[in-house]
Amino acid sequence: MPLLSLISLNFFSKIAFNGFTALEQVAVFAGETRDAARSIFLSAWIVAPLIALIYILMTGSILSYTRADQVDLVNPIAQVIAAAFGGGELPRGSVDWGLILGRATILAGTLAFIAQAAVYIAETSRLPMVAAWDRLIPAWFTRLHPRYGTPTRSLIVIVLLGVAFSFLASFGTGASEAFQLLATSSFVCCGVNYLFMFAIPLLVGTRMSLRPDLRPLCLSAPHVSAEHRSRCSR
Amino acid sequence: MIFNLVPIVDVARPWAFALKVGCTALGINLIGAAIYWHGTRREAGAQSNAA
């Protein structure tokens, strides 16, 4: 069992947050998914045990090759691959397959990180567009690419903001601290969003429901059908 | 969220780290709230003018 400390609680909250969140991505990508309800439901059931297994195996692998206090928290995967595959003494002229395999794996991991970042940017770039649809920010953000239908202007703004925050975070700090600063700030901002999201049903209840039959005053609403009225009166 | 203010890596000044995280999160959310407040106020004004 890990020691109960602020750092271990911090780790626990990060792992739990990663494990139990990201449901909001359903809302972002559902419109672009065929049969979203079925596909996303199935994908969650398939992926959840796989993610748990990957977490357990990765943690085991890292701790097999690196002491817990020496784990590189910015990029532990590259660290464990380098430790596992590199550094052996070989006869002169023979091929170091371990080194080649290790470097190939690090390259594949880097590509996976880039793909992951692309998904995050794709998700985030939709948010200014939606805010502009709701007329909270200028309609300039709603312009779509004529061929691909992607929100290009939102994308540009999000990428520039990302670059600016990366520079700001690394100002006067090392790579490890800058990464931690960015990751932690995004965790906290995401946590605030989740607090607001969960506060809606708790504080507002069904008053703002998109389904008229769930609103408390639906009996008096003129646009509600007879079927809804009868459902309300039950 | 409070636990996140404690750095999990070695940093030169933990208090500065906590301050940076706290101020960033607070600042971004205040900017978001201001945009929302300004947008809804403008929309309400436009609707009342149209009526």
Contacts between the chains, C-beta under 8 A, distances in Angstrom:
chain1	res1	chain2	res2	distance
A	6	B	3	6.3
A	6	B	6	4.5
A	7	B	6	6.2
A	7	B	8	5.6
A	9	B	3	4.8
A	10	B	3	4.3
A	10	B	4	6.2
A	10	B	6	5.2
A	10	B	8	5.6
A	11	B	8	6.5
A	13	B	1	8.0
A	13	B	3	5.0
A	13	B	4	6.8
A	14	B	4	7.6
A	73	B	8	6.3
A	73	B	9	5.4
A	131	B	35	7.4
A	131	B	39	7.6
A	134	B	39	7.2
A	135	B	39	6.2
A	135	B	42	7.5
A	135	B	43	5.4
A	136	B	35	5.9
A	136	B	36	5.9
A	136	B	38	7.9
A	136	B	39	3.2
A	136	B	40	7.3
A	137	B	35	6.2
A	137	B	39	6.7
A	173	B	11	7.6
A	173	B	12	7.9
A	176	B	9	4.8
A	176	B	10	7.8
A	177	B	7	7.4
A	177	B	9	6.3
A	177	B	11	4.9
A	177	B	12	7.7
A	177	B	17	7.0
A	180	B	7	6.1
A	180	B	8	6.7
A	180	B	9	5.1
A	180	B	11	7.5
A	180	B	17	7.6
A	181	B	17	6.7
A	181	B	20	5.9
A	181	B	21	6.5
A	181	B	24	7.8
A	184	B	4	4.9
A	184	B	5	7.8
A	184	B	7	7.8
A	184	B	21	5.0
A	185	B	20	7.7
A	185	B	21	5.2
A	185	B	24	4.3
A	185	B	25	5.7
A	185	B	28	7.8
A	187	B	1	7.6
A	187	B	4	5.3
A	188	B	1	5.1
A	188	B	4	5.4
A	188	B	21	6.2
A	188	B	22	7.8
A	188	B	24	7.9
A	188	B	25	4.0
A	189	B	24	7.9
A	189	B	25	5.3
A	189	B	28	5.6
A	189	B	29	6.8
A	191	B	1	4.5
A	191	B	4	7.7
A	192	B	1	7.3
A	192	B	25	6.7
A	192	B	29	5.5
